[in-house]
Amino acid sequence: MANQIKDPIQLQVKQKEMVKIIFDGWEVGMKKIPFVKLLNERASLSLTDAKKLKDRLVDDNEIVEIKVINENLAKEILKEAQKLKVKGKILFD
């Protein structure tokens, strides 16, 4: 087999480090529907997943996290979430 490669070279894809946003509470007057919409539109979660995350945070008092592709996006999402009376912080992997 003349076309057989003896020593294949493996290409490694450099993974970008994801940034975690930890949502750890909420304040009275939290805007639940806009929060779900924020997670759907900015964090690319499905509506179903965004609602489940909101339910876990609000109804079950869980600390929840999402991962996004970069620090700027994480800051934007957290800033908007805080306007909606959601408490959170950013962690780096």
A tleap script that builds the chain and sets N, CA, C and O, in Angstrom:
source leaprc.protein.ff14SB
mol = sequence {
  NMET ALA ASN GLN ILE LYS ASP PRO ILE GLN
  LEU GLN VAL LYS GLN LYS GLU MET VAL LYS
  ILE ILE PHE ASP GLY TRP GLU VAL GLY MET
  LYS LYS ILE PRO PHE VAL LYS LEU LEU ASN
  GLU ARG ALA SER LEU SER LEU THR ASP ALA
  LYS LYS LEU LYS ASP ARG LEU VAL ASP ASP
  ASN GLU ILE VAL GLU ILE LYS VAL ILE ASN
  GLU ASN LEU ALA LYS GLU ILE LEU LYS GLU
  ALA GLN LYS LEU LYS VAL LYS GLY LYS ILE
  LEU PHE CASP
}
set mol.1.N position { 0.840 -1.178 0.000 }
set mol.1.CA position { 0.000 0.000 0.000 }
set mol.1.C position { 0.883 1.239 0.000 }
set mol.1.O position { 1.398 1.645 1.042 }
set mol.2.N position { 1.048 1.812 -1.126 }
set mol.2.CA position { 1.944 2.948 -1.296 }
set mol.2.C position { 1.428 4.216 -0.639 }
set mol.2.O position { 2.221 5.075 -0.255 }
set mol.3.N position { 0.115 4.352 -0.502 }
set mol.3.CA position { -0.462 5.581 0.035 }
set mol.3.C position { -0.638 5.551 1.551 }
set mol.3.O position { -1.185 6.492 2.126 }
set mol.4.N position { -0.191 4.503 2.192 }
set mol.4.CA position { -0.367 4.386 3.632 }
set mol.4.C position { 0.607 5.316 4.361 }
set mol.4.O position { 1.786 5.400 4.016 }
set mol.5.N position { 0.095 5.996 5.358 }
set mol.5.CA position { 0.921 6.913 6.144 }
set mol.5.C position { 1.470 6.137 7.335 }
set mol.5.O position { 0.710 5.553 8.107 }
set mol.6.N position { 2.788 6.133 7.480 }
set mol.6.CA position { 3.415 5.379 8.564 }
set mol.6.C position { 3.296 6.090 9.908 }
set mol.6.O position { 2.973 5.458 10.914 }
set mol.7.N position { 3.547 7.368 9.934 }
set mol.7.CA position { 3.515 8.135 11.173 }
set mol.7.C position { 2.523 9.287 11.034 }
set mol.7.O position { 2.918 10.405 10.703 }
set mol.8.N position { 1.240 9.027 11.285 }
set mol.8.CA position { 0.265 10.102 11.136 }
set mol.8.C position { 0.513 11.213 12.157 }
set mol.8.O position { 0.860 10.952 13.309 }
set mol.9.N position { 0.334 12.407 11.727 }
set mol.9.CA position { 0.496 13.569 12.599 }
set mol.9.C position { -0.882 13.926 13.139 }
set mol.9.O position { -1.832 14.109 12.378 }
set mol.10.N position { -0.976 14.019 14.429 }
set mol.10.CA position { -2.252 14.372 15.032 }
set mol.10.C position { -2.278 15.868 15.286 }
set mol.10.O position { -1.372 16.437 15.895 }
set mol.11.N position { -3.315 16.468 14.814 }
set mol.11.CA position { -3.483 17.904 15.050 }
set mol.11.C position { -4.260 18.087 16.340 }
set mol.11.O position { -5.301 17.464 16.548 }
set mol.12.N position { -3.759 18.921 17.175 }
set mol.12.CA position { -4.451 19.196 18.418 }
set mol.12.C position { -5.149 20.537 18.303 }
set mol.12.O position { -4.550 21.542 17.919 }
set mol.13.N position { -6.406 20.530 18.637 }
set mol.13.CA position { -7.184 21.758 18.620 }
set mol.13.C position { -7.049 22.399 19.988 }
set mol.13.O position { -7.357 21.797 21.017 }
set mol.14.N position { -6.593 23.604 19.971 }
set mol.14.CA position { -6.441 24.327 21.231 }
set mol.14.C position { -7.825 24.719 21.727 }
set mol.14.O position { -8.556 25.460 21.070 }
set mol.15.N position { -8.163 24.206 22.898 }
set mol.15.CA position { -9.463 24.529 23.462 }
set mol.15.C position { -9.390 25.882 24.150 }
set mol.15.O position { -8.447 26.186 24.879 }
set mol.16.N position { -10.393 26.665 23.900 }
set mol.16.CA position { -10.483 27.942 24.596 }
set mol.16.C position { -10.957 27.663 26.011 }
set mol.16.O position { -11.785 26.781 26.242 }
set mol.17.N position { -10.433 28.410 26.931 }
set mol.17.CA position { -10.868 28.244 28.305 }
set mol.17.C position { -12.241 28.871 28.462 }
set mol.17.O position { -12.464 30.030 28.112 }
set mol.18.N position { -13.139 28.088 28.987 }
set mol.18.CA position { -14.492 28.566 29.216 }
set mol.18.C position { -14.518 29.363 30.521 }
set mol.18.O position { -13.712 29.134 31.422 }
set mol.19.N position { -15.433 30.273 30.598 }
set mol.19.CA position { -15.601 31.099 31.789 }
set mol.19.C position { -16.919 30.705 32.437 }
set mol.19.O position { -17.951 30.628 31.772 }
set mol.20.N position { -16.875 30.456 33.737 }
set mol.20.CA position { -18.081 30.061 34.466 }
set mol.20.C position { -18.735 31.284 35.093 }
set mol.20.O position { -18.068 32.172 35.624 }
set mol.21.N position { -20.049 31.301 35.014 }
set mol.21.CA position { -20.834 32.269 35.775 }
set mol.21.C position { -21.596 31.456 36.808 }
set mol.21.O position { -22.337 30.535 36.464 }
set mol.22.N position { -21.413 31.800 38.065 }
set mol.22.CA position { -22.095 31.129 39.164 }
set mol.22.C position { -23.230 32.039 39.616 }
set mol.22.O position { -23.002 33.182 40.010 }
set mol.23.N position { -24.449 31.526 39.558 }
set mol.23.CA position { -25.602 32.253 40.090 }
set mol.23.C position { -25.907 31.627 41.443 }
set mol.23.O position { -26.234 30.444 41.534 }
set mol.24.N position { -25.796 32.444 42.504 }
set mol.24.CA position { -25.899 31.885 43.845 }
set mol.24.C position { -27.017 32.480 44.694 }
set mol.24.O position { -27.040 32.295 45.910 }
set mol.25.N position { -27.925 33.181 44.069 }
set mol.25.CA position { -29.049 33.724 44.817 }
set mol.25.C position { -29.815 34.752 44.008 }
set mol.25.O position { -29.484 35.047 42.860 }
set mol.26.N position { -30.838 35.284 44.632 }
set mol.26.CA position { -31.669 36.281 43.969 }
set mol.26.C position { -32.287 37.173 45.030 }
set mol.26.O position { -32.347 36.821 46.208 }
set mol.27.N position { -32.740 38.319 44.592 }
set mol.27.CA position { -33.351 39.293 45.493 }
set mol.27.C position { -34.850 39.361 45.231 }
set mol.27.O position { -35.329 38.989 44.160 }
set mol.28.N position { -35.574 39.843 46.228 }
set mol.28.CA position { -37.011 40.042 46.066 }
set mol.28.C position { -37.237 40.969 44.883 }
set mol.28.O position { -36.566 41.992 44.749 }
set mol.29.N position { -38.173 40.613 44.039 }
set mol.29.CA position { -38.448 41.406 42.847 }
set mol.29.C position { -37.689 40.930 41.621 }
set mol.29.O position { -37.701 41.586 40.580 }
set mol.30.N position { -37.026 39.781 41.747 }
set mol.30.CA position { -36.282 39.238 40.605 }
set mol.30.C position { -37.196 39.122 39.395 }
set mol.30.O position { -38.348 38.705 39.508 }
set mol.31.N position { -36.671 39.494 38.247 }
set mol.31.CA position { -37.426 39.429 36.995 }
set mol.31.C position { -37.120 38.084 36.330 }
set mol.31.O position { -36.128 37.933 35.616 }
set mol.32.N position { -38.001 37.115 36.586 }
set mol.32.CA position { -37.755 35.728 36.180 }
set mol.32.C position { -37.798 35.522 34.671 }
set mol.32.O position { -36.902 34.894 34.107 }
set mol.33.N position { -38.815 36.035 34.021 }
set mol.33.CA position { -38.941 35.821 32.569 }
set mol.33.C position { -37.802 36.508 31.813 }
set mol.33.O position { -37.215 35.887 30.927 }
set mol.34.N position { -37.464 37.763 32.126 }
set mol.34.CA position { -36.305 38.362 31.452 }
set mol.34.C position { -34.996 37.609 31.726 }
set mol.34.O position { -34.112 37.583 30.870 }
set mol.35.N position { -34.865 36.994 32.914 }
set mol.35.CA position { -33.670 36.208 33.218 }
set mol.35.C position { -33.598 34.972 32.316 }
set mol.35.O position { -32.536 34.647 31.784 }
set mol.36.N position { -34.721 34.293 32.149 }
set mol.36.CA position { -34.773 33.133 31.246 }
set mol.36.C position { -34.418 33.572 29.826 }
set mol.36.O position { -33.659 32.898 29.130 }
set mol.37.N position { -34.973 34.701 29.408 }
set mol.37.CA position { -34.689 35.219 28.064 }
set mol.37.C position { -33.200 35.562 27.907 }
set mol.37.O position { -32.611 35.292 26.860 }
set mol.38.N position { -32.596 36.149 28.934 }
set mol.38.CA position { -31.168 36.469 28.921 }
set mol.38.C position { -30.331 35.200 28.735 }
set mol.38.O position { -29.416 35.172 27.913 }
set mol.39.N position { -30.644 34.165 29.491 }
set mol.39.CA position { -29.901 32.906 29.384 }
set mol.39.C position { -30.066 32.283 28.007 }
set mol.39.O position { -29.125 31.715 27.453 }
set mol.40.N position { -31.260 32.392 27.466 }
set mol.40.CA position { -31.539 31.839 26.141 }
set mol.40.C position { -30.772 32.590 25.060 }
set mol.40.O position { -30.121 31.976 24.215 }
set mol.41.N position { -30.847 33.896 25.085 }
set mol.41.CA position { -30.277 34.702 24.005 }
set mol.41.C position { -28.772 34.924 24.128 }
set mol.41.O position { -28.063 34.884 23.122 }
set mol.42.N position { -28.281 35.153 25.320 }
set mol.42.CA position { -26.865 35.515 25.472 }
set mol.42.C position { -25.975 34.321 25.816 }
set mol.42.O position { -24.811 34.277 25.418 }
set mol.43.N position { -26.524 33.346 26.559 }
set mol.43.CA position { -25.714 32.185 26.953 }
set mol.43.C position { -25.985 30.980 26.059 }
set mol.43.O position { -25.424 29.905 26.266 }
set mol.44.N position { -26.839 31.166 25.074 }
set mol.44.CA position { -27.157 30.117 24.095 }
set mol.44.C position { -27.747 28.856 24.721 }
set mol.44.O position { -27.499 27.748 24.246 }
set mol.45.N position { -28.519 29.025 25.778 }
set mol.45.CA position { -29.248 27.899 26.346 }
set mol.45.C position { -30.598 27.801 25.656 }
set mol.45.O position { -31.156 28.810 25.224 }
set mol.46.N position { -31.118 26.598 25.554 }
set mol.46.CA position { -32.471 26.453 25.022 }
set mol.46.C position { -33.435 27.075 26.032 }
set mol.46.O position { -33.089 27.242 27.201 }
set mol.47.N position { -34.624 27.411 25.587 }
set mol.47.CA position { -35.610 27.968 26.517 }
set mol.47.C position { -35.896 26.991 27.650 }
set mol.47.O position { -36.037 27.392 28.805 }
set mol.48.N position { -35.980 25.706 27.313 }
set mol.48.CA position { -36.246 24.680 28.320 }
set mol.48.C position { -35.133 24.649 29.364 }
set mol.48.O position { -35.406 24.638 30.565 }
set mol.49.N position { -33.884 24.634 28.913 }
set mol.49.CA position { -32.757 24.597 29.846 }
set mol.49.C position { -32.657 25.884 30.658 }
set mol.49.O position { -32.337 25.845 31.846 }
set mol.50.N position { -32.926 27.012 30.030 }
set mol.50.CA position { -32.880 28.290 30.739 }
set mol.50.C position { -33.934 28.333 31.843 }
set mol.50.O position { -33.661 28.802 32.948 }
set mol.51.N position { -35.135 27.844 31.543 }
set mol.51.CA position { -36.204 27.821 32.548 }
set mol.51.C position { -35.864 26.858 33.680 }
set mol.51.O position { -36.095 27.167 34.848 }
set mol.52.N position { -35.317 25.692 33.339 }
set mol.52.CA position { -34.930 24.724 34.376 }
set mol.52.C position { -33.874 25.321 35.302 }
set mol.52.O position { -33.932 25.134 36.517 }
set mol.53.N position { -32.914 26.034 34.729 }
set mol.53.CA position { -31.875 26.662 35.534 }
set mol.53.C position { -32.481 27.710 36.460 }
set mol.53.O position { -32.130 27.784 37.638 }
set mol.54.N position { -33.385 28.515 35.925 }
set mol.54.CA position { -34.067 29.532 36.747 }
set mol.54.C position { -34.862 28.872 37.862 }
set mol.54.O position { -34.844 29.347 38.997 }
set mol.55.N position { -35.564 27.777 37.553 }
set mol.55.CA position { -36.350 27.067 38.568 }
set mol.55.C position { -35.460 26.505 39.672 }
set mol.55.O position { -35.806 26.573 40.852 }
set mol.56.N position { -34.322 25.953 39.289 }
set mol.56.CA position { -33.392 25.417 40.291 }
set mol.56.C position { -32.882 26.531 41.201 }
set mol.56.O position { -32.757 26.345 42.411 }
set mol.57.N position { -32.590 27.687 40.610 }
set mol.57.CA position { -32.093 28.826 41.376 }
set mol.57.C position { -33.163 29.371 42.315 }
set mol.57.O position { -32.902 29.592 43.498 }
set mol.58.N position { -34.358 29.588 41.792 }
set mol.58.CA position { -35.410 30.260 42.551 }
set mol.58.C position { -36.193 29.293 43.438 }
set mol.58.O position { -36.331 29.524 44.639 }
set mol.59.N position { -36.696 28.226 42.855 }
set mol.59.CA position { -37.582 27.320 43.596 }
set mol.59.C position { -36.827 26.375 44.523 }
set mol.59.O position { -37.283 26.092 45.631 }
set mol.60.N position { -35.675 25.890 44.073 }
set mol.60.CA position { -34.924 24.904 44.848 }
set mol.60.C position { -33.759 25.510 45.625 }
set mol.60.O position { -33.050 24.798 46.337 }
set mol.61.N position { -33.558 26.817 45.493 }
set mol.61.CA position { -32.462 27.529 46.164 }
set mol.61.C position { -31.099 26.887 45.916 }
set mol.61.O position { -30.262 26.828 46.816 }
set mol.62.N position { -30.880 26.409 44.695 }
set mol.62.CA position { -29.599 25.815 44.321 }
set mol.62.C position { -28.646 26.890 43.804 }
set mol.62.O position { -29.068 27.930 43.299 }
set mol.63.N position { -27.372 26.616 43.941 }
set mol.63.CA position { -26.353 27.422 43.273 }
set mol.63.C position { -26.156 26.776 41.911 }
set mol.63.O position { -25.871 25.582 41.822 }
set mol.64.N position { -26.306 27.558 40.851 }
set mol.64.CA position { -26.223 27.010 39.498 }
set mol.64.C position { -25.110 27.711 38.729 }
set mol.64.O position { -24.707 28.825 39.063 }
set mol.65.N position { -24.625 27.037 37.697 }
set mol.65.CA position { -23.554 27.628 36.894 }
set mol.65.C position { -23.811 27.404 35.416 }
set mol.65.O position { -24.454 26.439 35.005 }
set mol.66.N position { -23.285 28.331 34.639 }
set mol.66.CA position { -23.261 28.176 33.190 }
set mol.66.C position { -21.838 28.470 32.736 }
set mol.66.O position { -21.072 29.125 33.444 }
set mol.67.N position { -21.495 27.987 31.563 }
set mol.67.CA position { -20.185 28.277 30.983 }
set mol.67.C position { -20.391 29.031 29.682 }
set mol.67.O position { -21.259 28.693 28.877 }
set mol.68.N position { -19.577 30.058 29.493 }
set mol.68.CA position { -19.627 30.839 28.261 }
set mol.68.C position { -18.220 30.923 27.675 }
set mol.68.O position { -17.237 30.581 28.331 }
set mol.69.N position { -18.144 31.384 26.429 }
set mol.69.CA position { -16.893 31.273 25.678 }
set mol.69.C position { -15.810 32.280 26.036 }
set mol.69.O position { -14.635 32.038 25.760 }
set mol.70.N position { -16.179 33.408 26.646 }
set mol.70.CA position { -15.120 34.369 26.981 }
set mol.70.C position { -15.525 35.278 28.135 }
set mol.70.O position { -16.689 35.342 28.532 }
set mol.71.N position { -14.532 35.970 28.651 }
set mol.71.CA position { -14.722 36.827 29.816 }
set mol.71.C position { -15.665 37.993 29.540 }
set mol.71.O position { -16.490 38.333 30.388 }
set mol.72.N position { -15.555 38.604 28.372 }
set mol.72.CA position { -16.419 39.748 28.063 }
set mol.72.C position { -17.885 39.349 28.057 }
set mol.72.O position { -18.729 40.060 28.603 }
set mol.73.N position { -18.190 38.211 27.440 }
set mol.73.CA position { -19.573 37.732 27.422 }
set mol.73.C position { -20.041 37.430 28.838 }
set mol.73.O position { -21.172 37.756 29.198 }
set mol.74.N position { -19.193 36.818 29.636 }
set mol.74.CA position { -19.547 36.507 31.023 }
set mol.74.C position { -19.869 37.782 31.798 }
set mol.74.O position { -20.845 37.827 32.547 }
set mol.75.N position { -19.052 38.811 31.619 }
set mol.75.CA position { -19.289 40.082 32.311 }
set mol.75.C position { -20.606 40.710 31.879 }
set mol.75.O position { -21.349 41.237 32.708 }
set mol.76.N position { -20.898 40.654 30.571 }
set mol.76.CA position { -22.150 41.221 30.061 }
set mol.76.C position { -23.354 40.486 30.638 }
set mol.76.O position { -24.318 41.112 31.079 }
set mol.77.N position { -23.295 39.161 30.633 }
set mol.77.CA position { -24.414 38.365 31.150 }
set mol.77.C position { -24.607 38.630 32.635 }
set mol.77.O position { -25.733 38.834 33.088 }
set mol.78.N position { -23.514 38.630 33.399 }
set mol.78.CA position { -23.624 38.864 34.839 }
set mol.78.C position { -24.171 40.256 35.129 }
set mol.78.O position { -25.012 40.413 36.015 }
set mol.79.N position { -23.713 41.259 34.406 }
set mol.79.CA position { -24.202 42.630 34.600 }
set mol.79.C position { -25.709 42.707 34.352 }
set mol.79.O position { -26.443 43.313 35.134 }
set mol.80.N position { -26.162 42.092 33.264 }
set mol.80.CA position { -27.602 42.087 32.958 }
set mol.80.C position { -28.383 41.305 34.008 }
set mol.80.O position { -29.461 41.726 34.427 }
set mol.81.N position { -27.839 40.165 34.433 }
set mol.81.CA position { -28.512 39.353 35.454 }
set mol.81.C position { -28.651 40.138 36.756 }
set mol.81.O position { -29.686 40.062 37.419 }
set mol.82.N position { -27.625 40.884 37.123 }
set mol.82.CA position { -27.686 41.676 38.348 }
set mol.82.C position { -28.748 42.767 38.256 }
set mol.82.O position { -29.384 43.101 39.256 }
set mol.83.N position { -28.942 43.318 37.070 }
set mol.83.CA position { -30.020 44.298 36.872 }
set mol.83.C position { -31.384 43.649 37.085 }
set mol.83.O position { -32.348 44.310 37.468 }
set mol.84.N position { -31.448 42.337 36.828 }
set mol.84.CA position { -32.694 41.581 36.993 }
set mol.84.C position { -32.819 41.013 38.407 }
set mol.84.O position { -33.713 40.215 38.690 }
set mol.85.N position { -31.909 41.434 39.293 }
set mol.85.CA position { -31.885 41.050 40.708 }
set mol.85.C position { -31.478 39.596 40.935 }
set mol.85.O position { -32.001 38.915 41.818 }
set mol.86.N position { -30.535 39.141 40.117 }
set mol.86.CA position { -29.942 37.819 40.296 }
set mol.86.C position { -28.525 38.025 40.816 }
set mol.86.O position { -27.775 38.839 40.279 }
set mol.87.N position { -28.161 37.290 41.858 }
set mol.87.CA position { -26.823 37.390 42.440 }
set mol.87.C position { -25.899 36.387 41.768 }
set mol.87.O position { -26.305 35.266 41.463 }
set mol.88.N position { -24.660 36.791 41.538 }
set mol.88.CA position { -23.730 35.871 40.906 }
set mol.88.C position { -22.313 36.384 40.903 }
set mol.88.O position { -22.020 37.478 41.383 }
set mol.89.N position { -21.429 35.552 40.340 }
set mol.89.CA position { -20.015 35.906 40.226 }
set mol.89.C position { -19.418 35.130 39.062 }
set mol.89.O position { -20.012 34.176 38.560 }
set mol.90.N position { -18.244 35.553 38.648 }
set mol.90.CA position { -17.543 34.917 37.527 }
set mol.90.C position { -16.351 34.141 38.075 }
set mol.90.O position { -15.622 34.625 38.941 }
set mol.91.N position { -16.165 32.924 37.553 }
set mol.91.CA position { -14.999 32.098 37.880 }
set mol.91.C position { -14.312 31.703 36.590 }
set mol.91.O position { -14.965 31.492 35.568 }
set mol.92.N position { -13.003 31.603 36.638 }
set mol.92.CA position { -12.237 31.198 35.463 }
set mol.92.C position { -11.730 29.786 35.667 }
set mol.92.O position { -11.279 29.436 36.758 }
set mol.93.N position { -11.800 28.962 34.612 }
set mol.93.CA position { -11.285 27.579 34.686 }
set mol.93.C position { -9.782 27.580 34.740 }
set mol.93.O position { -9.166 26.517 34.804 }
savepdb mol mol.pdb
quit
